[in-house]
Amino acid sequence: MSGAAGCQAGGSERGPRWRRPWKLLALGLLSASSVLAAAPGAGAMSKEEKRQLGNQVLEMFDHAYSNYMEHAYPADELMPLTCRGRVRGQEPSRGDVDDALGKFSLTLIDTLDTLVVLNKTKEFEEAVKKVIKDVNLDNDIVVSVFETNIRVLGGLLGGHSVAIMLKEKGEYMQWYNGELLHMAKELGYKLLPAFNTTSGLPYPRVNLKFGVRHPEARTGTETDTCTACAGTLILEFAALSRFTGTSIFEEYARKALDFIWEKRQRSSNLVGVTINIHTGDWVRKDSGVGAGIDSYYEYLLKAYVLLGDDSFLERFNTHYDAIMRYISQPPLLLDVHIHKPMLNARTWMDSLLAFFPGLQKYRMRVSVLPPPVTSVRGCKFMCLFSHEVSRQVLKGDIRPAIETHEMLYQVIKKHNFLPEAFTTDFRVHWAQHPLRPEFAESTYFLYKATGDPYYLEVGKTLIENLNKYARVPCGFAAMKDVRTGSHEDRMDSFFLAEMFKYLYLLFADKEDMIFDIEDYIFTTEAHLLPLWLSTTNQTISKKNTTTEYTELDDSNFDWTCPNTQILFPNDPMFAQSIREPLKNVVDKSCPRGVSRVEESLGSGPKPPLRARDFMASNPEHLEILKKMGVSLIHLKDGRVQLVQHAVQAASSLDAEDGLRFMQEMIELSSQQQKEQQLPPRAVQIVSHPFFGRVVLTAGPAQFGMDLSKHKTGTRGFVAAIKPYNGCSEITNPEAVKEKIALMQRGQCMFAEKARNIQKAGAIGGIVIDDNEGSSSDTAPLFQMAGDGKNTDDITIPMLFLFNKEGNIILDAIREYEAVEVLLSDKAKDRDLEVENMDQKSAENDSHKQNSEEDTSSSQDVGAVSEEPEEGESSDVPDPDSLSPAHADSDSVSVSNQDSSVPGADGAGAAEPACAPGDSRPQEQTGTQPGSTVNWDNKAQPMESILADWNEDIEAFEMMEKDEL
């Protein structure tokens, strides 16, 4: 097949219609189902089951979308727990997260092209009319340039793209005259003032009405922005230029990309996380593929696909080689220092890197490209065939993608969702999960790349988990804590824009679609931009740095490029063989393999000493510390204090190792202090119509029943006590007996409240904060302290709810009267059969829900007396004292010189701690017999340590500059 024949162009006023080879490479949709679908043992999913799952996705979308339109529109987002819209300024500030909200009906705009993908053309037509009629882009509000670009500008362009497609088909949108494009152009001009910098990098925020640096703008003083924030503009801005013929948008986006490329670290070819928008200096010098950088890499590759500019591909390949050399440590992707890329910058990963396996499916090594070819109809195009496609190259890309995806899937199987961040030994680092779609995105592209039905089963798991744990009566709620299953009152717009799009496409067949998805490329927000833009309004001169190319032997390409005959030659079980060693990576063992440092050094010098491995009794470790400029001070009480002075290190490299060692030690100290605190608990509403779908984050108590030791929890109906503060004898004991008492915070100690309700016969208690508007969304978790006395007499569980979460229960009581909740250490599964039975019972008589069974169960739970956990019980002068669940460490000290420093998961952890690249599970790193480990917070003030470090860091930076 020749180039011209393989990439035939069709006539259209919009541009050429590309044949499949171009489209498949552009979207990464590699046709492979014919190879692996019938693989022995692969468990191919029937067409009927795929259809049912696709319909289930449609029903889930309807549930989320209809609730947004009913309860939230025209607000930016839906608050699914309280069934109302989130309007910026009317809710407590969530910090930078709120910068995505601009009072422009964000969720509706972000969802436009999803409606068409899901074949909801009538709803799309109605939504477009609402956007045109209702949305105002001239609001006096400061928004994120990055978020507004990918969600709003991208949403308008995606909506316009599918609108003109539907209009051309002749059935829908016949009235449409480019109104969404006009709005996109208006918004584009409102974003342009952010680019008023000497570097061309945009300010991170802009006022939609007053721009930047205007007296009324309230923005323009920032100096830093993230790499992704400045490097994720080219698709939307270039598309806007190509659609409108106005080149300024593409020019500004290209200038920003050019500047980042020029500022890359030349020896490692990596970029940092944040950069100074005026000087170009790297502010954060760690580099990875997660938050802060992720979509910069994505847009380099996709800009090449959409715009055909070779320089973007060259840049991406340069970065990609660096990523695979330094950051990729299969199955992990770990941040490193851009100047010292052999050193890991942190010991945890964030969930945004889940997109990367999907991006690797886009990537095809293209060593050279043929010059533009003119078809018989005169349409110029690039036929993006790879000239030197080899089995090694293709497998080299797909193997780490499969490995990383499988590792992430194992984390999901453990926690039901992907935590916002987790450690290298797969412990939860940040417990939130805002229903991010990146893993679903990678699952979709991996399925298209391999055809392996395994990824259909992965998608099925995602659907089940969303319905089981995130679905609430008014939509889908983000997870506040994946460990407890508690919810957060948010449903971000990207959930509708991306999650349902990728899940539906995963199970859809070609005949299920009303248009060819391969005619479009996905933006980072999954908005659709047509590929014919590559030949439309090319006002930017493109630099072709390719000086030569190799002729392609057409006889080798009688199939779609790339093809699974190359990806998996004679081995349909290839993907499964890669996944198999990772099945137990999270719970039982570490993946076998040689660490990157060991591999690079061979039998040479050993890798730097890590804090988790340090033993004060090991002479070799002490010698290493000395070389790193770290001193040990033996205190009179037997503790050992660590202090580092970079100027005393043997070399600049040793000084950097010492600084990293001390940073790790602080991190371990902080982690252990967190683990000494009680974890959050859950209040789950299990009665009709909630059926366990609403889970509230609750603060624990340092007294009473330890719910972590009672897996069944305490279940019962709730009742408000009199007096409501619970500070005196309960006057309505008949209403409280065998129920969970509700009371208000204030006027006495928590323990006193617990004793009073326990005396009245309550089986548990919930204290609701009296601070109006307080919420677990914006406040740190707190735990209720005792009263400084012996609290062994308190045997019932006590939990604390902030005002907003407490009001959800109170509102439910007002509406449904009988409300049953479950107090537990984490949310419990709700069996569908039980749910149906509960629902039927509720319809018959909401006041008689198996009262005898529930009372008996409650008595059994409430009567259990556990020895209270020994916690802090110091005298507290103020009533209702609260202990923060998270505290910063003030110093680092080891109480015994013969002790080993515990790892991040603490001594005696149930799961093994695995270092990247370990070839076998490590033994538990804990204290030696007869020794104790203590991180004392009085050994040395944090200010003193930081002052020393600042001095050392300055010295180290001077050495670094000299070295460079």
N, C-alpha and C positions, 0 to 999 in steps of 0.2 A: 504494500500500500504506500503510495507516494505521499509526500507532504501535502500537496494540493488536493489530492483525492481524499486524504484522511481528514482534512479539516475544511470541508466544503462550506462556503458561506451562502446564506440565503438573502434575498432582497428584502429590505425593510427600511422605513425611514429612520428607525432607531439604530440600525446597525446590523451586522451579520448575525445569523443564527448558527451557533457552533455545533458541529457534530460531536458525538460522544467522547472521543479521546481528549479533546480540550476540556470538556466539562468535567470529566471524571478526575483528571489531574487537578483541575482548579479547586474542586470541592473535596478532594480526598476520598471520593466515593468509589472505592476500588471494588469492582465486581468480582466477588469471590464465592457467592453462595453455591454455585454449581460444584465447587470443589469440596467444601467442608460440610455442606448441609447433609450429605450422605455419609459422612465419615463414620466408620464403625465405632460404636460406643459414644458418639457425640450427642445422642439424644435429640435428634432434630425435632423442632417444635412444629406441630401440625398447623396447616393454614387456618383452620378453624380457631385454634387457640390464639394465634396471632391476631385474628380478626376480633376475638373477644377482648383481648388485652387492649387493642386499639380503641375499641368502643369504651372500655373502662377509662382510658385516658381522656376521651371526649367527655365522659360524664364528670370526671374530676375537674376538667377545665370549666365545664358549665357551672359546677358548684362554686368554684373560686371566682369566675368572671361575673356570674349573676349576683353574687353577694357583694362584690365590689360596686357594681352598678346600682344595686338596691340600697346599700347602706353607706357607701363612701362617695361615689361620684357627686360632684366634680372634684373632690379632694384628690390629692396626689396618690395616696395609698390607703388601703383598708387596714383597720385594726380589728382582727378577726375575733378576739376574745370579748371585746366590748361592743362589737358590731357597729362601728362608726368609722368615719373617715379621719385620717391623720392630716391635720392642717397645721402647717408650720407656724409657730408662734402661739398656738392654742394648746399645745402639749409641751410637757417638760423637754428641754433641749437634750438631744442625744449626742451633741457634739458634731464631729465631721459627717456622721451618717446623715444628718439632716440637710447637708449641702446638696443632696440630690433632689430635694423638694423645692419646687419653684412656683407653686400655685398654678401649674399648667396641666392639671389632670394627667400626671405622669404615667399612671398605670394604663390608662386608656390608650395613650399614644404609643407606649411601649408594647402594647398588645396587638396593634393593628394588623401587621402581616401574619401574626400567629393565627388570627381568625381565618385568613385565607388558606394557610397551610392545613388547618383543620376542617376545611371545606365549609366554613360558616360564612358564606358570601353575603347572605342577607344581613347578618349581624355586622359584617364588615361595612357594608354600605351605610347602615344606620350609625355605626361608630364614626365613620369619616364625616358624616353630616354633623354629628355632635361636636367633633373636634373643630371643624370649620366655624361652627356657630358659637361655641362656648369658650374655647381656649384663648386666653390672652397671654401674649409673650412679652408684654411691656410692663412687667411688675417691678416694683421697687423692692427687689429681694436679691440677696447675694447667693449665688449658686456655684457649684463646682463646674469648672470648664470641662473636665474629663467626663463626669457623670452626665452632664447636659448634652455633651456631644454624642456619647454612645447610646444614651437612652432616648433623648428627645429628638435631636437632629437625626440620629440613626432611625428612630421610629417613624419620623415624618417621611424620610427618604424611602424606607422600606415600604411604608404604606403607599407612597406614590408609585413605587416600582410595581407593586401588585395591582394597583388601581388601573394603571395604563394597560397592564396585561389583560385584566378582566374586560376593560373597555374594548380592546382589540378583538376579544373573543365574541363580543356583540350581545351578550345577555345582561350583564350588570354594568353599573357605573357609566352608563351612556351620557349622563349629565356632567360627568367629571371633566374639569377643565384645568387641571394642574394646581388646584387650590392648596394641596398639601405641600407641593414644591414651593409655592409662593411663601408659605409659612416657614418652610425650611430655610429659604433664602433670607427671610427677615431674621430668623434666629442666628443664622451664620454671621450676619453683620453685627449682631449684638455680642457675639463671642470674639470678634476681631480685636476690640480694644485690649483684650488680655495679652495680645502678642506685642504690645508696645514696650519691648525690652531690647537692649542692645544685642542680646544673644539670639533673639528670635524665639526663645522658649517662652511659652505663655505663663502668665500668672496663674496660680492654681484656682483662683476664684474671680468672678466678675459679677457686677451688678447689672441685671437685665435692663434696667432703665437708665442708669447713670454711668455704666462702664467701669473703668478702673481709674483710681487716683483723682477722681472728681470729689469735691468736698462732701457730696452727699452719697458717694458710692459705698463708703464703709469698707473698702477693700483697696488693695494696691500697695500695702506695706509689706507683704510677704516677700521673702527672699529665696525660699526653697520650693521645689516641687518634686514629685516623684517621677522617675523615668517613664513609667507607663502613662502618667498623666500628660506628659509632653509628647510622648511617642505613640499615642493611640488616637491619632486624628486623621491620618492620611486617607483612610478609606472613605469616611464620611465627607471630609472636605473636598477630596478629589471628585467624588461622585457628585457633590453639589456643583462643583465647577463644570463637570462634564454635562450634567443635566441642564444647567442654565447658560453655559457659555461664558461665565464670569470666572476668570482664571485666578483671581486673588486668593481664593480659599485654598486651592491646591498649592499655590506658591508659598503661603504661610506654613502650611503643614509640612511641606518638603523642607523648608528652611529649618524647622524645629528638628526634624529627623537628621538632617545633615549635621547640625550642631552636636547632637548626642553622639553621632558616629565619630565625629572628630575628637570628642572628649573621652572616647573609650580608653581604657588602660591598655597601652600598646603592647606590653609584654604578655599579658594574659588574654587580651581581646574581650574582656568582660566590662560590664558597666555596673555602676553602683545603684543603690536604691533611690537616693535623693540627691539632687544637684542644685547648686546655686544658679538661679535664673539670670543673674547679672554677670557673674564671673565665670561660670562653667565649672567651678570647683566641686568635687564630689563631697557632699556633706556626710552621707552614710556610705561607707566604702565596702559594705558587704554586698554580695551578688548571689542571685539565685534565679529561679524561674517562677516564684510565687508572688505574693503581694508586693506591689510597688514596681515590678519589672515585667510581669507576665505578658501582658498584651503588646508590649513594645516588640518582642520577638515575633509574636503572632502577626502583627501588622507589617513587619518587613517582608515576610513570606507572602502574605495575602496581597500586599501592594504590588508585588511582582506579578502575581497571578492576574489581578484586576487591571493593572496599568501597563504591564509588559516591559517595565524598566529593569534592565539587567542589573543595575547597581543595587537594587533592593535584594535581589537573590544573592549577589556576592556578599553583601553585608550579613544577610541571614546565615549563609553557610559559614562565614568566618566566626560569628557568634556561636553557631551550633557546634562547630568543632570544639570550641572552648568549653561549652556546656558539657559535652560528652567527655571531655578530658578531665575537667575539674569538678563539676557539680554533680554529674550523674555517677552515683555509687549504687548501682542496682541492688535491690529495688528502690533505694532511697534517692532523693534529690535534695542535697544539703547545701545550704548557703556557704560561701567561702569568702575570703578577703580578696579584693581585686588585685592588690599588690603582691599578696602571698597566697596564691590560689590553692596551694597544697594544704592550707590550714582551714579547717571548718570554722565558720563564724558563729554558729550556734548549734545547739543540740536538739532542735525541734524543727518541724516542717509545718507550713500553713496549708489550709485546704485549697487555696486558689491554684496551687500547682497541679491540681487534678486535671486541668485542661491540657497539660503537656503531652500525655500519651496521644490525645486526639490530634494535636498539632503535628506530632511525628508522622501521622498518617498523611498529612499534607505534603510532607517533605519528600521530594525526589531529588537526588543529586543530578543536577544538569550541568555537566562540565562545560558544554558549549551549546549555543543555539544557532539554528540556521537564520539567515537574514529574513526580513519580512517577505512573504510570498503573496503574490497577487493572483487571486482566483479568476475564473473565467468571467465572473460578474464584477470584477474590479475591486473587491473588498480585501483590504490588506489585513493580515492577521499573523500571529505567531503560532506555529504548531508546536506545542510544548511537549514534544517527545524527548525522553532522556536518550542521549547518544551513547552513554557508557553505563547502561544499567547492568549491574552484576548481581549475582545472588548474594554475595558477601555484603554489598552495600545495602540492599533492600533488607536483608535479615539483620544487618547491623542497626537499622532503624527500628524494625518491628520488635526485636527481642526486648530491648529496654522498655519499650512502650507497653508490651504485654506484662513484663515484670512489675513495673510501677503500678499499672492499673490493677493487677491482682493483689498487690500489697494494700492498695487503698480499699479494695473490695473486702479484704479480710478485716480491715479496721471497721468498715461499715457493718460487717456481720457481727462484730463484737458490740458495737454501740448503736446499731440501727441507722445511724447517720454518721457523716464524716465530721468530727470535731473541727472547729476553726483552726486549731493547731494541736499537734501531738508530737511526742518526743521520739527519738530514734529507737527507743525500746517500746514504742507504741502505747505510752501512757498519755492520758488526756492532759494537754497543756492549757488550751483555752476550750472550754466546754460548750460554747454556743454553736448553733448551726442555723443560719438564717435561710435554710432551704436553697442553698446554692446549687446551680445546675451544671457545674463544671464536670463532675463525674459522669453525669448522664450524657454530656456532650462527648466525652472520650469513649464511653460505652457505645454510642451510636457510630462514631467513626471507626472504632475497632471492629465492630460488626461488619461495617461496609468494607473494611480492609481485609478481613479474614473470612467472612461468611460463616464464622463459627457460631452455631446456635447457642453456645455457652453464654454469649453476650445477650441473647434474648432472655435467658434465665436471669441474668444480672438485672436487666431492665424490669423483669417481673418482680424481682425482690424490691427494687426501688419503688414500684407502684404500691406493693403491699405495705411497705414501711410508711409511705406517705399517708395511706388511708388509715393505717392502724395507729400511728403515733402522732401525726401532724394534723389530721383532719378534725375540724371543730364545726359546730353548727353554722358559723358564719364564714367559712372558708378554710384555709390552711394556716396554722400558726407556726412561726419559727420556734425552734427548740432553744430554750434558755439554758438548759444543761442536758447534754446527751446522756449523762450518767443517771440522772433522776427521771428523765422524760418530761421535765417541766417545760411549760410553754412561755413564749414571749409574745406580747401583743403587737405583732408586726407581720405583714405579708408583703415583702418587697416586690416592686414591679417586675424585676427580672424573673421572678418565679413564673409569671404568666408569659413573659416574653420568650423565655428560653426553655424552662423545664418541660412544659407540655409539648413544645415544638419538637424537641429532640426525642422525647418518649414516643410521640405519635409517629414520627418518621422511622423510628427503630422498628416498629411493628407494621408499618404501612407497606403495601405493595404498590407497584407503579400504577395499577389501575385504580387504586384508592385516591390518587391525587388528581386534582383538576388542572394541574400544570406540571411542567417538567422542572423539578427542583434543581436539576443539574444545570439549568440555565443561569443559576444565581450563585453568588458566593456569600457566605455567612460573615457578618461582622462579629466583633467580640461579644455583642449583645444579641447575636443570632438574628440580626435583621438582614433582609435579603437585598442585595444589589445586583443588577443584571450584568452579565459578563460582556454584553455588547458595548458597555461604557468604555471599554479599552480602545475602541476606534472612534469614539465620539468626542468632538471638540478638543482635540489634542493641542492645547495651547502651550504646553510645557515642553521645551526641548529636552530630549532624553540623551543621557551620556551612555554610549555603548562602549564599554571597556573590554569587550570580547574582541580579540584580534584575529582569532582563527577558530575554525570549527572542523569537526570530523564528519565526513559524509556518512549517512546512515544507510545500512543495508536493509532495503525495504522488505526483503524476503523474510526477515526475522520478525516482522511485526504484522502477523495476521490475526492479532487479537488485541483486545483493549489494553492500553498501557496505563499503569502497570497491571500485571496479571498474576493470579495466584499460582500459575504454573512456575513462575519465578519465585514468588514468596514462599511457597511450600512445595517444592519439586518432589513428587513421589512420596510425600509425607503429609497426609491430611491431618495427622495428629500432632503436627509441629507445635501449634499454639498450646495445646494441652500439655505437651512435654515441658514447655517453659513454665507453665503455671504450677505444675504438680509440686515442685520443691517448695513453693511458697504457701501451700495450703495451711500450714501450721505456724507461719512466721510470726503471727501476732500473739498467739496463746502459748505456744510450746517451745519453739526453737527459732534460732536465727538462720537465715539463708546461708548456705555454704558458699564460700568464695574467698578470694584473697583481697584484703583491704587495699584501697587505692595507694596509700602511703607505702605499704609493704611491697606492692607490685612495682612502684616506681623506684624504690630503693633497693629492691632485691635483697641481697644479704648484707647490704651496707648499713649505715647508721640506723638506729632504731627510731621510730616515730616519737614525737614529743610526749612527755609525760602528761597524762590527763588527770584531772582532779579526782575523777571517780576511782582511779587506780592507786592513788597515793597512799602510802603507809609510812607513818612517822618513824617506825622502827626499822625501816629498810635503808641500810647505808647507801645503796645505789641511788635510791630516791632522794636522799639528803644531798648527795653530790650533784645530782641533776638540778635540784632547787638552787644550790649555790651558784651553779653556772648561769641560772636564769635570774640571779640577783634577788632571790627570795630567801629571807632569813627566818629562822624559827626562834621564838622567844619562849622559854620555859617559865611559866608562872608558878608562884608558890603553891597554888592549890592543885598543881598537877596538869593544868591545861597548857596547851601549846598554841601560841599565837603566830600567825604568818604575816610577814610584812615584806613588800617588794620595793626595791630601788633599782630602776632600770640602769642607772649609771654604774651600778656594781656588777652588771651582767657581763659575761665573757665576750659577747658580740651583740650586734643589733638584732640578729635573728634570735639569739637566746633571750634578749630583752623582750621581744615580741611574744615568744613562747611563755615567758614568765607572766606577762600581762594577761595573756589568754588563760593561763592556769589560775590566776587570782580571780579573773572574771567568772570562770567556771566554779570556783570555790564559793563565791558569793551566790551564784545561781543555785548551787546545791543546798546552801544554807537556807536560802529563801524557800526553796521547794520543801525542805524538811519542816520548816516552820509552818508552811501551809498544811502539810499532811498531819501535823499535830492538832490542827483545828478540826472541828467536826465538819463533815461535808454537808452540802445543802440537802434538804428533804423535799418531799413532794406531797401536795394536797391534790387529790384526784377526785373530781366530781363524777360519781358513778351512776347516779340516778337518771331517770328520764328527763330531758331528751339528750343528755350529755353522754351517758354510757361510757364514762372513762376517757372521753376524748379531750376534755379540758383538764390540763395539769398545771398547777400553780407552783412556782418556786417558793419554798418555805425555809425560813431560818430555823436551825435546830436549837435545842436547849441543853445546857450543861448539867441538867438534872432530869429525873424521871426516866421512863422507859427508853431504852436505846433501840430505836427502830431498825438499826442495821442488824440487830441480832434477832429480829422478828420478821422473817421474810414475808409473812402474810399481812403484816401491818395491822392497823386498827381501823375497822370499818364501822360506820354508824351514821345516823341522821344527825344533823346539826340543830342546835337550839341556842338562842341568845339568852344570856343569864341576866338576872336582876339582883343587885345593881349591875349595870353593864360593865363597870370597871373591875368587878370581881374582888374588890378590896375589903369586903366584909362578908358576913354570912349570906349565903345565897337564899333569896326569898321565894324563888320559884323552883324548888328542888324537884317537884313532880314533872316539870317540863324538861329538866336537865338529866334526870336519871336514865342511865344506860344510853346516853347520847354524847355527842362531842360538843362541848360548850364553846360558844363564841363570846369573846369579851374584848374590851377596848384597852389599849395600852394606857398606862398613866396612873398616878396617885399612890401606887404601892409597888412592892417588889414582885417580879414575875413568880418567884417561888410561893409567895403568899397567895397569889391568884390560883396557882395550881393546887395548893392545899384546900382552899375554899371550894373549888369545883369538885375535887376528889371527894371531899366530905359530903357533898350534895349528891354523889353517885354518878358523876360523869365518867365516861371511859376515856376521855381525852380532851384536850383543849387547844383552841386556836386563838392567839392574841393578834388583834388587828391594830395596826399603827394608827394613832390619832393625828398624825401629821398629814393634813389634806394634800392629796396629789402625789405622795411618795410612792415609788414603784421600784420593783426589782430590775426594771429596764435601765434605770439611771442611777440607782444607789447600790453600793457594794453589799454583799451578803453579810448579815449580822446573825449572831447567835445570842440567845438569852442566857445571861449569867445567873448564878445562884445568889443567895442573900448573905453569904459569908458564914452560914451555919451548916450543920449536917442536913443534907437533903435526902437521906436514905428513905425517909417516910413517903416521898413522892414516887408513886409507881406508875402513874399514867403518862402517856406521851404528851408533850407540849410543843407546839410549833408556832412560828411567828410569820405573819403575812403583812406586807406593806399595804398601805391604804388602797391602792388601785386593785391589787389582787383580792384583798378582803371584800371590796365592794362588789366584785364579780359574784362571790358567794351570797352576799346580802341581796343583790339584785335577783339572783336565782330564787332565793327564798320568797321574795315579794311576788315573783311571777308564778312559781310552781309550788309554794308552801313547803312540801316535803322534799328536802334536798339531802341526799346521802353522799358522804365523802369517804375517801380512804386516805389515812395518814400512813405514809411509808417512806422507806429510804429511797425508793425510785418507783416510777409509775409501773403499774402492773398491766399485763395484757388483758384485753377484753375479748373473750371468746364470742364468736358471732351467734352461736346458739343461745348462750346466756343473754346476750344483748336482745335477741328477738323475744326471749321469754320475759325479760325485764320490761321490754316495750309493751308486750301484750298485757302484762300485769298492771303496768302503769295506766294503760287505757281503761282497764276494767275498774280499778280503784287505786288511785295514787296514794291513798292513805293506809292501804293494807298490803304492803309489799313484803309478804313473808315475814311478818313481825316476829313470830316465834323463833324462826331460824336466825334472823338477824340479831335478835336479842340474845339468843344463846351464844352465837358466834361472838358478839360483842362482849358478853360476860366472860367468855373464855379468854379473849385477848386482854380485856381490861384487868382480869384478876391475876394475870401473871406478874410476879414481882421479881424484877431483876436487880442485882446489885448495881447501883448507879456507877457510871464511869467516873473515875477520879479525874476531875478537871480543876481548873482554877476556881477557887471559891473565896477570893479575898473580899474584905469588907468593902462595900460600895456605898458611898455617901448619898448618891442620887438614886431615886427610885427608878425602876425599870432600866437598870444599867444594861448596855449592850456591848458585847465584845466583837470587834471586827473579826470576820472570818479570815481575812488576809492581812498579814502584817509584814512590813519590810524588815529585813534583818539589819541590825545595827553594826554587827561586826562578825568576823569569822574566827572561831577559835576551836581547838580540839582539846577535849578535857583530859586526855591521857596520851602520852607520847607513844604508847604501844597500840593505840587504836588505829583502825583504818577508817578513812572517811567514807561514809555511805554514799551510794549512788543517788541519783535524783529520785528514785522510788523508795529510798529509805532502806534501812537494814531489815532483813527478814521478810522482804516482799514476797508475795506468792508467785510472782512471775519473774522469769529471768531477765536480767538487763542485758541487752544486746548492743554491742558497739557496731557501727557501720563496717561491713566487710568481715565480721567475725565468721570463722569457719565452723564454729560449733557453739552451743549455748554456753554462756559463761557461768561459773559458779557464783552463788550469791556473795555479794560484797557486803559484809557486815562486820560487826565488832568481833574481836577475838575473845575467847573465853576469859572471863575475869576482868575484862576492860569495859569501859563505858565511853560513849560518844556524846558530847554535849556541845551545842552551838550556843554559847553564852552571849547574850545581847548587851553585856556590860563590859566586855573586855576592852574594846576600843571604839570610840564614837565613829559613826559612819563619816562624819565631816572630816575627821582626821585622815581616814583612809582615802577619801576622795581627794583631799588636798595633796596627799603624797602621790596619788595616781595622776592627778593633773600635771604635777611637776614631772613625773616620769614620762607621761604621754608626750609632753612638749619636747623632752629630750629625745624620745624615740622618733618623733616626727622630724626632728632636725637630722637625726641619723638617716632616716628614710629618704629625705630630700637629698642628702649627700650621696647616698647610694644610687638614687635615680639619676 
